[in-house]
Amino acid sequence: MSSEATELAAAPPPSWWRIAILALQGRRHDYTTESLDRAVLLLAVPMVLEMLAESVFAVVDTYWVSRLGSEAVAVVGLTEAVMTLIYAVAIGMSFAATAIVARYVGRAGSGRAAAQIAGQIITAGMIASTVVGMTLCWFAADILRLLGGERVAELGTGFAQVMFAGNLSVFLMFLINAIFRGAGDPAIAMRALWLANGINMLLAPCLIFGWGPFPETGVIGAALATTISRGIGVLYQLGHLCGARSAIGVGLRHLKPVAAELRLVTVTALSGIAQMVVSTTSGIGLFSIAALSGTAALAGCAIALRVVQFFLMPALGLAHSGATLVGQNLGAGNPERAVAAVRIAARYNMIFLGSIGVLLFVLAPWIVTLFSRELAVVDEATLALRIVVIAFPYYAAGMCLQAAFNGAGDTWTAARLNFFCFWIVQVPLAWVLAVVLEMGATGVYLSVPIAFGLLTGLAALLFLRGRWKKHEL
């Protein structure tokens, strides 16, 4: 061994904060050969910050809209519950995007193929967003009336229609960032979301309350601000994805539909979409059951959901780092390295989310008062938050295990797990506890940690069986 190689081998590993700086700089790395602890952190730091920015979107809207009263909070909560259908389709497709792009990047000499498949992913997303957005926009008033009653529909139809009509920015934001993650370039994804987030923070109160030269548009202003800011973020993404320095280099020619490649994207995405739709619709089911206990319970549930999402999204970033490493290392023909990467990501995630859970349990009453001062709403939100955060440590592991299946392209396994745990177990259990046993909204809250615990246990068993390692795209 040369003296230079000996010196490098003997050098101590960089500290975590140096790795964080490298990750934020956006330098490219070979994640099929990089030290796994280092690789997880290099991917996780920008992914965590990206997901944190995504969660801030919802919290900012809820914070400002809460100044308009509990009915306005309920409007945003129910609309966001329905918007999660759009997120479900977009995120389900993003699972396919990350898995497919990561496989191509992991295979030597597949750069052109990665650009072509990335273009087809964007084309598929534009088609899907048109269909989903038009359908939800047309039925916006009926959906809100069904979930929250006539008053909620009266106040929230305009807000919902703006959110549904602007869903293309949601699709493209998720899909292009998934492409960046699959290519091992998460820093750009992080910057795009923080740019959009910063604009939303400034624009939301201006449009809601009519500050400065802006018109006062009330709750609709929150939807306008979110849509405009996401659109600007998408333009930033496209500039990097299509630019000369892009790791993939997508051009207009790659957007031309190619039947065989669209079929690959669609088949892989369908199970991811099914996975997310199952978990999303079960969440809407829980909201509907909570609504039976009154507006205060519904508003409290919406606030608790916002807070929980705020911290689950960064944890999802850690899970995404494992998924990228799974896809690239399976593409490079190294499944055992993929297994080790998931275990490392799960360990970090359990430490992170478990610590957050303890803080949220203790600080719950103070946190929820940031969104509402109504005593009944604060009590409900505090109770909901304290019950749900019990699930944080084992859900952290479950997120990483499901991300492993998604990163391998085996999205049907995760979809089946979600269907069984959320629709077969969680929603019926919530109904029994809330209605049959007359526990009210408390029964809904209790169903959450029970379902998440079951999900994590079953995911661990399937992960250890290892069939996901042999999944072909």
FIKOLBA-761526 format. One record per residue (C-alpha): x, y, z; residue in one letter. Coordinates in steps of 0.25 Angstrom, whole numbers, padded with zeros to 4 digits, always signed. Example, Ala and Ser with C-alpha at 12.3 -4.5 7.8 and 13.67 -1.06 7.14 Angstrom:
BEGIN
+0049-0018+0031A+0055-0004+0029S
***
This chain:
BEGIN
+0000+0000+0000M+0005+0014-0003S+0008+0024+0007S-0003+0033+0002E-0013+0021+0003A-0008+0018+0017T-0010+0032+0022E-0024+0032+0016L-0027+0019+0022A-0022+0024+0036A-0029+0037+0035A-0041+0039+0045P-0055+0040+0039P-0060+0054+0037P-0070+0058+0048S-0084+0059+0046W-0085+0074+0044W-0074+0073+0033R-0082+0063+0026I-0094+0072+0028A-0087+0084+0021I-0083+0075+0010L-0097+0070+0008A-0102+0084+0007L-0092+0088-0003Q-0098+0078-0013G-0086+0071-0017R-0088+0058-0025R-0084+0045-0018H-0083+0030-0022D-0093+0024-0013Y-0090+0010-0017T-0076+0011-0011T-0077+0022-0001E-0076+0018+0014S-0091+0015+0018L-0091+0023+0030D-0086+0035+0023R-0095+0032+0011A-0108+0032+0019V-0104+0045+0025L-0100+0052+0012L-0113+0048+0006L-0121+0050+0019A-0117+0064+0023V-0123+0071+0010P-0135+0061+0010M-0138+0064+0024V-0138+0079+0022L-0146+0077+0009E-0157+0070+0016M-0156+0080+0027L-0159+0091+0017A-0171+0083+0012E-0177+0082+0026S-0175+0097+0028V-0184+0100+0016F-0196+0094+0024A-0192+0100+0037V-0191+0114+0032V-0205+0113+0026D-0211+0108+0038T-0204+0118+0047Y-0209+0130+0039W-0223+0124+0036V-0225+0121+0051S-0226+0136+0053R-0239+0135+0045L-0246+0126+0055G-0248+0111+0057S-0257+0109+0045E-0246+0114+0036A-0237+0104+0042V-0247+0093+0040A-0248+0098+0025V-0233+0097+0023V-0232+0084+0031G-0243+0077+0023L-0238+0082+0010T-0224+0078+0013E-0229+0064+0017A-0235+0064+0002V-0222+0070-0003M-0215+0058+0002T-0222+0050-0009L-0214+0059-0019I-0201+0057-0010Y-0204+0042-0010A-0204+0041-0025V-0192+0050-0026A-0184+0043-0015I-0188+0029-0020G-0182+0033-0034M-0170+0039-0027S-0167+0026-0021F-0166+0020-0035A-0158+0032-0039A-0148+0030-0028T-0147+0015-0030A-0146+0015-0045I-0136+0027-0046V-0127+0021-0035A-0127+0008-0042R-0122+0014-0055Y-0112+0023-0048V-0107+0011-0040G-0104+0004-0053R-0091+0008-0060A-0093+0016-0073G-0108+0018-0072S-0108+0033-0071G-0116+0035-0084R-0126+0025-0080A-0128+0032-0067A-0131+0045-0074A-0141+0038-0083Q-0149+0031-0072I-0148+0044-0064A-0155+0052-0075G-0166+0041-0076Q-0168+0042-0061I-0171+0057-0063I-0180+0054-0075T-0188+0044-0067A-0189+0054-0055G-0195+0065-0064M-0205+0055-0069I-0209+0050-0055A-0210+0064-0049S-0220+0069-0060T-0229+0057-0058V-0228+0058-0042V-0229+0073-0042G-0241+0075-0051M-0249+0064-0044T-0247+0069-0030L-0249+0084-0034C-0263+0080-0040W-0267+0073-0027F-0261+0082-0017A-0273+0088-0011A-0280+0074-0010D-0267+0068-0004I-0266+0078+0007L-0281+0077+0010R-0280+0062+0011L-0268+0063+0021L-0271+0076+0029G-0286+0080+0027G-0292+0092+0020E-0285+0103+0027R-0271+0097+0024V-0275+0096+0010A-0280+0110+0009E-0267+0116+0015L-0257+0106+0008G-0261+0104-0006T-0253+0115-0012G-0241+0111-0004F-0242+0096-0008A-0244+0100-0023Q-0231+0108-0023V-0224+0097-0017M-0229+0087-0026F-0227+0095-0039A-0213+0098-0035G-0209+0083-0033N-0200+0083-0045L-0189+0090-0036S-0191+0079-0026V-0189+0068-0035F-0177+0074-0042L-0170+0078-0029M-0171+0064-0023F-0167+0057-0036L-0155+0066-0040I-0150+0065-0025N-0152+0050-0026A-0143+0050-0038I-0133+0058-0032F-0133+0049-0020R-0132+0036-0028G-0120+0042-0035A-0113+0045-0022G-0114+0060-0023D-0124+0064-0012P-0118+0078-0009A-0125+0084-0021I-0138+0078-0016A-0136+0084-0003M-0133+0098-0009R-0145+0097-0018A-0155+0095-0006L-0148+0105+0003W-0149+0115-0008L-0164+0112-0009A-0166+0112+0006N-0159+0126+0008G-0168+0132-0003I-0181+0126+0004N-0177+0131+0017M-0177+0145+0012L-0189+0144+0002L-0199+0136+0011A-0202+0147+0022P-0201+0158+0011C-0212+0151+0003L-0220+0146+0015I-0221+0160+0022F-0219+0170+0011G-0205+0175+0016W-0199+0186+0007G-0204+0186-0007P-0210+0172-0007F-0225+0170-0007P-0231+0164+0006E-0236+0150+0001T-0237+0143+0014G-0236+0128+0015V-0235+0127-0001I-0222+0135+0001G-0215+0124+0007A-0218+0115-0005A-0213+0126-0015L-0200+0128-0007A-0197+0113-0007T-0200+0111-0021T-0192+0123-0026I-0180+0119-0017S-0180+0105-0022R-0180+0109-0036G-0168+0118-0034I-0161+0106-0027G-0164+0097-0040V-0158+0107-0049L-0145+0107-0040Y-0145+0091-0041Q-0147+0091-0056L-0135+0101-0058G-0126+0091-0051H-0132+0078-0057L-0131+0083-0071C-0118+0092-0069G-0105+0088-0075A-0099+0085-0061R-0110+0075-0058S-0106+0061-0053A-0117+0055-0063I-0120+0066-0073G-0134+0065-0077V-0138+0072-0090G-0151+0074-0097L-0149+0062-0106R-0150+0053-0093H-0164+0058-0090L-0169+0052-0103K-0178+0040-0099P-0172+0027-0101V-0182+0016-0099A-0172+0005-0093A-0166+0015-0083E-0179+0021-0079L-0184+0007-0077R-0172+0004-0067L-0174+0017-0060V-0189+0014-0059T-0188+0000-0054V-0178+0004-0044T-0186+0016-0039A-0199+0009-0038L-0196+0001-0026S-0189+0013-0020G-0201+0022-0023I-0210+0010-0017A-0201+0010-0004Q-0203+0025-0002M-0217+0026-0006V-0220+0015+0005V-0213+0023+0016S-0219+0036+0011T-0234+0031+0010T-0232+0025+0024S-0228+0038+0029G-0240+0045+0023I-0249+0033+0030G-0243+0037+0043L-0246+0052+0041F-0260+0048+0038S-0261+0040+0050I-0255+0051+0059A-0265+0061+0052A-0276+0054+0059L-0271+0060+0072S-0273+0074+0067G-0265+0086+0061T-0256+0087+0073A-0251+0073+0072A-0250+0074+0057L-0241+0087+0059A-0233+0081+0070G-0231+0068+0061C-0226+0077+0049A-0216+0085+0058I-0211+0072+0064A-0209+0066+0050L-0202+0079+0045R-0192+0078+0057V-0190+0063+0055V-0188+0065+0040Q-0178+0076+0042F-0169+0065+0049F-0172+0053+0041L-0168+0060+0028M-0153+0062+0033P-0153+0047+0038A-0158+0043+0024L-0146+0050+0019G-0137+0040+0026L-0145+0029+0021A-0143+0034+0007H-0128+0034+0009S-0130+0019+0011G-0139+0017-0001A-0129+0024-0010T-0117+0015-0005L-0126+0003-0007V-0129+0006-0022G-0115+0010-0025Q-0108-0002-0019N-0119-0012-0024L-0116-0006-0038G-0101-0008-0035A-0104-0023-0031G-0101-0021-0016N-0113-0025-0008P-0106-0027+0005E-0101-0013+0005R-0115-0008+0003A-0120-0016+0015V-0109-0010+0023A-0113+0004+0018A-0127+0002+0023V-0123-0002+0037R-0114+0010+0038I-0125+0020+0034A-0135+0013+0043A-0126+0014+0055R-0124+0029+0052Y-0139+0031+0050N-0143+0025+0063M-0133+0033+0071I-0138+0046+0064F-0153+0043+0064L-0153+0037+0078G-0147+0050+0084S-0157+0059+0076I-0168+0050+0082G-0163+0053+0096V-0163+0068+0094L-0176+0068+0087L-0183+0060+0099F-0177+0070+0109V-0179+0083+0101L-0193+0079+0095A-0201+0090+0102P-0192+0101+0098W-0190+0097+0084I-0205+0096+0081V-0208+0110+0086T-0199+0115+0075L-0211+0111+0066F-0223+0114+0074S-0227+0120+0087R-0241+0114+0089E-0240+0105+0101L-0248+0094+0095A-0239+0093+0083V-0227+0094+0091V-0231+0082+0100D-0235+0074+0088E-0222+0077+0081A-0213+0074+0093T-0220+0061+0096L-0219+0056+0081A-0204+0060+0080L-0200+0053+0093R-0207+0040+0089I-0201+0040+0074V-0187+0043+0078V-0187+0030+0086I-0185+0024+0072A-0173+0032+0068F-0161+0022+0071P-0167+0010+0065Y-0173+0018+0053Y-0159+0023+0050A-0154+0009+0048A-0167+0006+0040G-0164+0018+0031M-0150+0013+0027C-0155-0001+0025L-0166+0003+0016Q-0156+0012+0009A-0147+0000+0006A-0159-0007-0001F-0161+0006-0009N-0147+0008-0012G-0146-0006-0018A-0158-0003-0027G-0166-0013-0018D-0177-0003-0015T-0188-0014-0015W-0183-0019-0002T-0184-0006+0005A-0198-0004-0002A-0203-0017+0004R-0198-0013+0018L-0205+0000+0018N-0218-0006+0013F-0218-0016+0024F-0213-0007+0036C-0221+0005+0032F-0234+0001+0026W-0236-0013+0031I-0231-0009+0045V-0230+0006+0048Q-0243+0011+0043V-0252+0000+0048P-0245+0001+0061L-0247+0016+0062A-0261+0015+0059W-0263+0004+0070V-0256+0012+0080L-0262+0026+0077A-0276+0022+0074V-0279+0008+0079V-0271+0010+0092L-0275+0025+0093E-0261+0030+0094M-0263+0041+0084G-0251+0047+0077A-0242+0040+0088T-0245+0027+0081G-0240+0032+0068V-0227+0037+0074Y-0224+0023+0081L-0226+0016+0068S-0214+0023+0062V-0202+0017+0070P-0209+0003+0070I-0209+0003+0055A-0195+0009+0053F-0190-0002+0063G-0196-0013+0055L-0190-0007+0042L-0176-0006+0047T-0177-0021+0053G-0182-0027+0040L-0172-0018+0031A-0160-0023+0040A-0164-0038+0037L-0165-0036+0022L-0152-0028+0022F-0145-0040+0028L-0151-0049+0018R-0143-0042+0008G-0152-0044-0005R-0151-0029-0008W-0136-0030-0011K-0140-0039-0023K-0150-0029-0029H-0148-0026-0044E-0152-0013-0051L
***
